Protein backbone atom coordinates (compact mmCIF):
# COMPACT_ATOMS: atom_id res chain seq x y z
CA UNK A 1 0.00 0.00 0.00
CA UNK A 2 1.47 3.31 -1.14
CA UNK A 3 0.08 5.21 1.81
CA UNK A 4 1.91 2.77 4.12
CA UNK A 5 5.18 3.56 2.33
CA UNK A 6 4.59 7.28 2.89
CA UNK A 7 3.71 6.71 6.54
CA UNK A 8 6.86 4.63 6.99
CA UNK A 9 9.00 7.38 5.45
CA UNK A 10 7.35 10.03 7.64
CA UNK A 11 7.80 7.84 10.73
CA UNK A 12 11.48 7.35 9.89
CA UNK A 13 12.02 11.12 9.60
CA UNK A 14 10.17 11.61 12.89
CA UNK A 15 12.20 8.90 14.64
CA UNK A 16 15.50 10.44 13.52
CA UNK A 17 14.32 13.79 14.82
CA UNK A 18 13.15 12.39 18.15
CA UNK A 19 16.23 10.21 18.65
CA UNK A 20 18.43 13.28 18.23
CA UNK A 21 16.08 15.70 20.01
CA UNK A 22 16.30 17.93 16.94
CA UNK A 23 13.08 19.04 15.17
CA UNK A 24 15.09 20.34 12.21
CA UNK A 25 16.02 16.74 11.35
CA UNK A 26 12.35 16.03 10.72
CA UNK A 27 12.20 18.92 8.26
CA UNK A 28 15.37 17.67 6.57
CA UNK A 29 13.83 14.22 6.17
CA UNK A 30 10.52 15.68 5.04
CA UNK A 31 12.15 17.67 2.25
CA UNK A 32 12.44 14.74 -0.20
CA UNK A 33 9.14 13.16 0.89
CA UNK A 34 7.20 16.39 0.41
CA UNK A 35 8.85 17.14 -2.95
CA UNK A 36 8.20 13.62 -4.23
CA UNK A 37 4.54 13.73 -3.15
CA UNK A 38 3.99 17.04 -4.97
CA UNK A 39 5.59 15.76 -8.18
CA UNK A 40 3.21 12.82 -8.50
CA UNK A 41 0.09 12.85 -10.61
CA UNK A 42 -3.12 13.14 -8.63
CA UNK A 43 -4.07 9.49 -9.20
CA UNK A 44 -0.53 8.25 -8.46
CA UNK A 45 -0.32 9.71 -4.97
CA UNK A 46 -0.37 7.17 -2.18
CA UNK A 47 -2.30 9.65 -0.05
CA UNK A 48 -4.48 12.53 -1.07
CA UNK A 49 -3.82 16.15 -0.19
CA UNK A 50 -5.58 16.26 3.18
CA UNK A 51 -4.54 12.85 4.50
CA UNK A 52 -0.91 13.39 3.47
CA UNK A 53 -0.64 16.80 5.10
CA UNK A 54 -2.55 15.62 8.19
CA UNK A 55 0.06 12.86 8.60
CA UNK A 56 2.87 15.35 8.07
CA UNK A 57 1.47 17.69 10.73
CA UNK A 58 0.99 14.85 13.22
CA UNK A 59 4.66 13.88 12.92
CA UNK A 60 5.79 17.52 12.92
CA UNK A 61 3.99 18.08 16.22
CA UNK A 62 5.28 14.80 17.67
CA UNK A 63 8.86 15.91 16.88
CA UNK A 64 8.26 19.27 18.57
CA UNK A 65 8.63 20.93 15.17
CA UNK A 66 6.75 24.07 16.24
CA UNK A 67 9.57 24.81 18.71
CA UNK A 68 11.77 25.57 15.69
CA UNK A 69 10.35 29.10 15.86
CA UNK A 70 10.03 31.35 18.90
CA UNK A 71 6.35 31.39 19.80
CA UNK A 72 5.66 28.13 17.97
CA UNK A 73 3.18 27.85 15.12
CA UNK A 74 -0.35 29.20 15.20
CA UNK A 75 -2.88 28.73 12.45
CA UNK A 76 -3.70 31.63 10.18
CA UNK A 77 -7.23 32.99 10.61
CA UNK A 78 -9.76 33.52 7.82
CA UNK A 79 -9.25 37.31 8.13
CA UNK A 80 -5.54 36.82 7.43
CA UNK A 81 -6.31 35.20 4.08
CA UNK A 82 -8.69 38.03 3.18
CA UNK A 83 -5.89 40.49 3.95
CA UNK A 84 -3.50 38.47 1.78
CA UNK A 85 -5.96 38.53 -1.13
CA UNK A 86 -6.81 34.81 -0.90
CA UNK A 87 -10.08 34.67 1.04
CA UNK A 88 -11.07 31.19 2.16
CA UNK A 89 -13.63 30.26 -0.49
CA UNK A 90 -14.05 26.52 -0.02
CA UNK A 91 -17.79 25.84 -0.04
CA UNK A 92 -17.88 22.06 -0.45
CA UNK A 93 -18.62 20.17 2.76
CA UNK A 94 -18.54 16.55 3.83
CA UNK A 95 -21.77 14.69 4.40
CA UNK A 96 -22.27 11.90 6.89
CA UNK A 97 -21.06 8.57 5.48
CA UNK A 98 -20.37 10.09 2.03
CA UNK A 99 -16.70 9.60 1.18
CA UNK A 100 -17.10 11.28 -2.21
CA UNK A 101 -18.13 14.48 -0.43
CA UNK A 102 -14.90 14.33 1.61
CA UNK A 103 -12.96 13.81 -1.64
CA UNK A 104 -14.73 16.81 -3.19
CA UNK A 105 -13.85 18.92 -0.15
CA UNK A 106 -10.22 17.78 -0.42
CA UNK A 107 -10.00 18.72 -4.10
CA UNK A 108 -11.51 22.16 -3.55
CA UNK A 109 -9.32 22.78 -0.48
CA UNK A 110 -6.20 21.80 -2.43
CA UNK A 111 -7.05 24.18 -5.26
CA UNK A 112 -7.66 27.05 -2.82
CA UNK A 113 -4.46 26.17 -0.95
CA UNK A 114 -2.37 26.61 -4.10
CA UNK A 115 -3.50 30.22 -4.44
CA UNK A 116 -3.08 30.76 -0.70
CA UNK A 117 0.56 29.61 -0.93
CA UNK A 118 1.29 32.35 -3.48
CA UNK A 119 -0.68 35.02 -1.61
CA UNK A 120 1.14 34.23 1.63
CA UNK A 121 4.47 34.23 -0.18
CA UNK A 122 3.76 37.64 -1.66
CA UNK A 123 2.61 39.02 1.71
CA UNK A 124 5.78 37.89 3.48
CA UNK A 125 8.24 38.39 0.59
CA UNK A 126 8.86 34.66 0.18
CA UNK A 127 6.82 33.85 -2.93
CA UNK A 128 9.48 31.64 -4.55
CA UNK A 129 10.07 29.79 -1.30
CA UNK A 130 6.37 29.19 -0.65
CA UNK A 131 5.93 27.65 -4.10
CA UNK A 132 8.83 25.19 -3.74
CA UNK A 133 7.91 22.01 -1.79
CA UNK A 134 11.57 21.34 -0.98
CA UNK A 135 11.88 24.76 0.66
CA UNK A 136 8.48 25.91 1.96
CA UNK A 137 8.48 23.44 4.85
CA UNK A 138 11.28 25.47 6.45
CA UNK A 139 9.01 28.51 6.80
CA UNK A 140 6.58 29.04 9.65
CA UNK A 141 4.06 30.47 7.17
CA UNK A 142 3.80 27.09 5.45
CA UNK A 143 2.87 25.45 8.74
CA UNK A 144 0.41 28.21 9.65
CA UNK A 145 -1.38 27.63 6.34
CA UNK A 146 -1.43 23.87 6.76
CA UNK A 147 -2.60 24.10 10.38
CA UNK A 148 -5.53 26.16 9.09
CA UNK A 149 -6.34 23.59 6.40
CA UNK A 150 -5.87 20.73 8.86
CA UNK A 151 -8.36 22.34 11.26
CA UNK A 152 -10.90 22.54 8.42
CA UNK A 153 -10.23 18.91 7.48
CA UNK A 154 -10.87 17.75 11.05
CA UNK A 155 -14.20 19.64 11.04
CA UNK A 156 -15.21 17.92 7.82
CA UNK A 157 -14.15 14.51 9.16
CA UNK A 158 -16.55 15.07 12.07
CA UNK A 159 -19.38 15.63 9.59
CA UNK A 160 -18.42 12.49 7.64
CA UNK A 161 -18.11 10.30 10.75
CA UNK A 162 -19.47 11.59 14.05
CA UNK A 163 -17.78 8.87 16.14
CA UNK A 164 -14.13 8.69 17.18
CA UNK A 165 -11.08 10.89 16.99
CA UNK A 166 -9.42 12.00 13.73
CA UNK A 167 -6.66 9.35 13.80
CA UNK A 168 -9.27 6.58 14.01
CA UNK A 169 -11.34 8.15 11.23
CA UNK A 170 -8.32 8.39 8.94
CA UNK A 171 -7.30 4.81 9.74
CA UNK A 172 -10.84 3.76 8.92
CA UNK A 173 -10.67 5.48 5.54
CA UNK A 174 -7.27 3.90 4.83
CA UNK A 175 -8.44 0.43 5.82
CA UNK A 176 -11.99 0.44 4.45
CA UNK A 177 -11.57 2.64 1.37
CA UNK A 178 -7.99 1.89 0.31
CA UNK A 179 -8.64 2.70 -3.36
CA UNK A 180 -9.92 6.16 -2.45
CA UNK A 181 -7.15 7.33 -0.11
CA UNK A 182 -5.42 9.19 -2.94
CA UNK A 183 -8.53 11.40 -3.32
CA UNK A 184 -8.62 12.72 0.24
Steps between C-alpha positions, in 0.01 A plus 500: 500500500647831386361690795683256731827579321441872556412443865815292545714775346335765719545281809868451416554877471315549829703229675830654388382835630383360833808282550720807458265742678522723193178611323701630204593140414133429437485789254817375331346155460169646387663699221529207255170342609306823452665575164435148372134511608445831318660372179262206468188503289179529698405135443854376574521646849495246779307748713282788398566862588324511837604159632863554397527841663309382809761224541781749447360734766452216749867403470613864500320556830629172645858611421440836669537666160312814607782574747720576198358853517468725804132504590431174317252472215147635508247453225418790273147636543247553221551879531871451430423338165262783410780746577739298283254506209415128523173486694401152612244407235458126547126432498491122459426311821508138607177314557450221749621167359569652155867451415460668161397820678823485704694448175323800345588711804863386473522594132349844555719562807812402305415738217439787744820412687709544185387861466542554874864385477573774245303767687682421824833500319429841352385638837817387677746550211562127459296419189766279338559315825130440565456346155790254536408182695866433581531842664160615630500253789780703660273804535257553785248643252474162328407336829254776591321442169495124542383523862207706371419243231547214746251661740246520216567137406436384857167689499399328178606159634260556791217556252596186305531281811364629830669228709865482604805720481666611174776235507239223521293657222802524271602142580146395418517672162840342429383153599145501363542720192858425394435581133372846591777617734673686217189721462491632856 
